Amino acid sequence: MQCRMRKIISLVLLTVLIVGMVPAADAAAVTGCTRETFLKMVLTACNVAYTDSDYLEKAADYGLIRESTFSNYTWRTTKTDAAIILVRADYYLNGNKVSAAKAEAIMKGITDISLVSHARGVYLAKAVHLGFIAGSKDPTEEYPNAIKAGALSYISLGTAKRLVAMLKGDTARNDIADPGLSTVTVTVTPTPAPTVPAVSEYTFNHEYEDAVFELINKERTVAGASKLAFNETLRSAAESRAVEISEYFSHTRPNGQSCFTIIDEYNITNYSSLAENIAYGQRTPQLVMTAWMNSEGHRENLLNTKYTQVGVGCYEANGTIYWVQIFMDLFD
């Protein structure tokens, strides 16, 4: 009987131990900030309206994410994941840029840089330079100003809030020394507006642009919408925007202005509304049209009956093709 009681007590204790582990695991998961949560916090800081169903699309539209460098949003956010979004958001909000050369120099001092890909390491280095990630001097390291980035460490919700506060300027950023470089000075002044490049300075694929135009009208015919007219001035504006998105993929221009300000620079004044679709990486007109048609917001622009004019830009840089559509309706 005593033996049986001891077995029962042992089973009860084992059950308590097993059950007791579940809340602890849950609590650990709760303290971490998921990628979805962090991205939504940054979107809010950037004053971008979103819903639970379109936050990824909105973040991509504003240049904050790319699937190639940031995916699986239910996972917890690592310091590198946060760095990617913060660097892009800081450029969107404040126009701050870090040169590739400076990023490469900083990467030499990050002690655990080998844990991430080179592309992600560049973002981590840029985040260090912009003051989002602190460094610590350690004379025993190969680089005296070695940065202990914790590339793959998870960030807590509290850390996420502090990072977003830095992004908005509500909290001071870290002031650290770059390895082998001068002390970081974080600026929040947008970069000066660049001169719009003359279209003649670049080579555009008019054959692809014309093919996209034909595919637009094919889709509109199927949907019962009237065909659009191809506007050559809009083509030039779209081509200039294609060059811009090769430098900064966003509906915000590299100078921090709305994408639609390009229209003013081409002296187009008789319009009542505008829309822009952008994309990159698709190798053919059919592939980019398929991508746009499979996206609710882009498809809505393509088939919207209020638009009567369109311009298409297609530009290739470093082996990547960049696509732009600008839709417009005219005053009577």
C-alpha positions in Angstrom: 0.0 0.0 0.0 2.8 2.4 0.9 4.6 1.5 -2.3 1.5 2.2 -4.3 1.0 5.5 -2.5 4.6 6.5 -3.2 4.0 5.7 -6.9 0.8 7.9 -6.9 2.6 10.7 -5.2 5.5 10.4 -7.7 3.1 10.6 -10.6 1.4 13.6 -9.1 4.7 15.4 -8.6 5.8 14.5 -12.1 2.5 15.8 -13.5 2.9 19.1 -11.5 6.4 19.5 -12.9 5.3 18.8 -16.5 2.3 21.1 -16.3 4.3 23.7 -14.4 6.7 24.0 -17.4 4.0 25.2 -19.8 3.3 28.6 -18.3 7.0 29.2 -18.0 7.5 28.5 -21.7 4.5 30.6 -22.6 5.9 33.5 -20.5 9.2 33.3 -22.3 7.4 33.5 -25.6 5.4 36.5 -24.6 8.4 38.4 -23.5 9.9 38.2 -27.0 8.7 40.6 -29.7 7.5 38.9 -32.8 8.4 40.2 -36.2 4.8 41.0 -36.9 4.5 43.1 -33.7 7.8 45.0 -34.4 6.9 45.7 -38.0 3.5 47.1 -36.9 5.1 49.3 -34.3 7.4 50.7 -37.0 4.6 51.3 -39.4 2.8 53.2 -36.7 5.9 55.3 -36.0 6.1 56.0 -39.8 2.4 57.2 -39.8 1.4 54.4 -42.2 -2.2 53.2 -41.9 -2.5 49.4 -42.1 -4.8 46.5 -41.1 -4.0 43.0 -39.9 -4.6 41.8 -43.5 -2.5 44.3 -45.4 0.3 45.3 -43.1 2.9 43.3 -45.0 1.8 44.8 -48.3 1.9 48.3 -46.8 5.3 47.8 -45.4 6.6 46.6 -48.7 5.0 49.6 -50.5 6.9 51.9 -48.2 10.2 50.1 -48.7 10.4 48.8 -45.1 10.6 45.1 -46.0 11.6 42.7 -48.8 10.9 39.0 -48.6 14.4 38.2 -49.5 15.8 39.7 -46.3 12.9 39.4 -43.8 10.2 36.7 -43.7 8.2 34.5 -41.4 6.6 37.2 -39.3 5.3 34.9 -36.5 8.9 34.2 -35.3 10.5 36.3 -32.7 12.5 39.3 -33.8 16.3 39.1 -33.7 18.5 42.1 -33.4 19.4 41.7 -37.1 15.7 41.6 -38.1 15.1 44.8 -36.2 18.1 46.4 -37.8 16.9 45.8 -41.3 13.5 47.4 -40.7 15.0 50.3 -38.6 17.5 51.2 -41.3 14.9 51.3 -44.0 12.4 53.2 -41.8 15.0 55.7 -40.8 15.7 56.4 -44.4 11.9 56.8 -45.1 11.4 59.1 -42.1 14.6 61.0 -41.9 16.5 60.5 -45.1 19.6 59.1 -43.2 21.9 57.0 -45.4 25.0 55.0 -44.6 27.5 54.4 -47.4 28.4 50.8 -48.3 32.1 51.5 -47.6 31.3 52.7 -44.1 29.1 49.7 -43.5 31.8 47.3 -44.7 34.3 49.0 -42.3 31.9 48.6 -39.4 31.3 45.0 -40.2 35.0 44.2 -39.5 34.4 45.1 -35.9 31.2 43.1 -35.3 32.3 40.0 -33.4 29.5 37.7 -34.5 29.0 38.9 -38.0 29.7 35.4 -39.4 26.4 34.3 -38.0 24.4 36.1 -40.6 24.6 36.6 -44.4 26.6 39.4 -45.8 23.5 41.3 -46.9 22.0 41.1 -43.4 25.4 42.0 -41.9 25.4 45.2 -43.9 22.1 46.3 -42.4 23.4 45.4 -38.9 26.4 47.6 -39.5 24.2 50.4 -40.8 22.1 50.2 -37.7 25.2 50.4 -35.6 26.3 53.5 -37.4 22.8 55.1 -37.0 22.9 54.5 -33.3 20.2 51.9 -33.0 22.7 49.3 -31.7 25.3 50.1 -29.1 29.0 49.1 -29.1 31.4 48.4 -26.3 35.2 48.9 -26.2 37.2 45.8 -25.4 41.0 45.9 -25.8 41.2 42.1 -25.9 39.4 42.0 -29.2 41.1 42.1 -32.6 39.4 45.4 -33.2 39.6 47.7 -30.1 36.1 49.1 -30.6 34.6 45.7 -31.2 30.8 45.8 -31.4 29.1 43.0 -29.6 26.0 43.1 -31.7 24.3 39.9 -30.7 23.2 39.4 -34.3 20.9 36.5 -33.6 19.7 37.4 -30.1 16.0 38.0 -29.7 14.7 41.4 -28.6 12.2 41.9 -25.9 9.0 44.0 -26.3 10.6 46.6 -24.0 13.7 46.8 -26.3 11.4 47.0 -29.3 9.6 50.0 -27.8 13.0 51.7 -27.1 14.2 51.2 -30.6 11.0 52.6 -32.1 11.3 55.6 -29.7 14.8 56.1 -31.1 13.4 56.0 -34.6 10.9 58.7 -33.8 13.4 60.8 -32.0 11.7 60.5 -28.6 14.7 58.8 -27.1 18.4 59.6 -27.8 20.3 57.1 -29.9 23.5 55.4 -28.9 26.7 57.4 -29.4 29.4 55.0 -30.2 32.7 54.8 -32.1 32.9 53.0 -35.4 35.8 50.6 -35.6 38.6 52.6 -37.2 36.3 55.5 -38.0 35.3 58.7 -36.3 32.6 58.9 -33.7 29.1 58.5 -35.0 27.0 61.6 -35.4 23.4 60.8 -35.8 21.5 63.4 -37.9 17.7 63.6 -38.4 17.9 66.2 -41.2 16.6 64.8 -44.6 19.1 64.6 -47.4 18.8 67.5 -50.0 16.5 66.8 -52.9 18.4 65.4 -55.8 18.1 66.7 -59.3 15.7 64.6 -61.3 17.8 62.6 -63.7 17.4 63.4 -67.4 15.7 60.5 -69.1 18.3 60.6 -71.8 21.1 59.7 -69.4 19.6 56.2 -68.9 18.6 53.3 -71.1 15.0 52.1 -70.8 13.3 49.0 -72.3 10.6 50.6 -74.4 9.7 47.2 -75.8 8.8 45.9 -72.3 7.0 49.2 -71.5 4.8 48.8 -74.6 4.2 45.2 -73.8 3.0 46.1 -70.2 0.7 48.7 -71.7 -0.9 46.1 -74.0 -1.3 43.7 -71.1 -3.0 46.4 -69.0 -5.6 47.0 -71.6 -6.1 43.3 -72.1 -6.9 42.9 -68.4 -9.1 45.9 -68.5 -11.1 44.6 -71.4 -11.6 41.3 -69.6 -12.8 43.2 -66.6 -15.2 45.4 -68.7 -13.2 48.6 -68.1 -12.4 51.0 -70.9 -8.9 50.9 -72.4 -6.3 53.4 -71.3 -4.4 55.8 -73.5 -0.6 55.7 -73.4 0.8 59.1 -72.4 4.4 59.7 -73.5 5.0 62.4 -70.9 3.8 59.9 -68.2 6.2 57.4 -69.7 9.1 59.8 -69.1 7.9 60.4 -65.5 7.5 56.6 -64.9 11.0 56.1 -66.3 12.4 58.6 -63.9 10.6 56.9 -61.0 12.0 53.6 -62.2 15.5 55.0 -61.7 14.6 56.3 -58.3 13.2 53.0 -57.0 16.4 51.3 -58.1 18.0 53.4 -55.4 15.2 53.4 -52.9 12.2 51.0 -53.4 9.3 53.0 -52.1 6.4 55.2 -53.0 8.4 57.9 -51.2 11.1 59.4 -53.4 14.8 59.4 -52.4 14.3 63.1 -51.4 11.6 62.2 -49.0 8.7 63.6 -51.1 5.6 61.7 -52.4 6.0 59.8 -55.6 3.4 62.0 -57.2 5.6 65.1 -57.0 7.4 63.7 -60.1 4.3 64.8 -62.1 4.9 68.4 -61.3 8.5 68.1 -62.7 7.1 67.1 -66.0 4.7 70.0 -66.1 1.5 67.8 -66.0 -1.2 69.9 -64.5 -4.5 68.9 -65.9 -5.2 65.8 -63.8 -7.6 65.1 -61.0 -6.2 61.9 -59.5 -3.1 59.7 -59.8 -2.0 56.2 -58.8 1.4 54.4 -58.9 2.3 50.7 -59.0 5.9 49.7 -58.6 7.7 46.4 -58.6 11.2 45.0 -59.1 12.9 41.7 -60.0 10.3 40.3 -62.5 12.1 39.4 -65.7 9.3 39.8 -68.2 6.2 42.0 -68.7 3.9 39.0 -68.2 5.6 38.2 -64.8 5.3 41.7 -63.5 1.7 42.0 -64.6 0.9 38.7 -62.9 2.4 39.9 -59.7 0.4 43.2 -59.8 -2.8 41.4 -60.7 -2.4 39.0 -57.8 -2.1 42.0 -55.4 -5.4 43.6 -54.4 -4.2 47.2 -54.2 -2.2 47.0 -57.5 -5.0 45.3 -59.3 -7.5 48.0 -58.2 -5.3 50.6 -59.8 -4.9 48.6 -63.0 -8.7 48.2 -63.4 -10.0 51.4 -61.9 -12.4 52.9 -64.4 -11.7 56.5 -63.4 -8.2 56.4 -65.0 -7.9 57.2 -68.7 -4.1 57.6 -69.1 -1.1 55.5 -68.2 2.7 55.7 -68.4 5.0 52.7 -68.0 8.7 52.8 -67.0 11.1 49.8 -67.2 14.7 50.2 -66.1 17.5 47.7 -65.4 20.3 48.3 -62.9 22.9 45.7 -61.8 20.9 42.9 -63.3 17.6 43.8 -61.6 14.6 45.1 -63.6 12.5 47.9 -62.0 9.0 48.6 -63.1 6.7 51.6 -62.7 3.1 52.3 -63.8 1.6 55.8 -63.3 -2.2 56.1 -63.8 -4.0 59.4 -64.3 -7.3 60.9 -65.2 -7.7 64.3 -66.8 -10.0 67.2 -66.2 -12.8 67.6 -68.8 
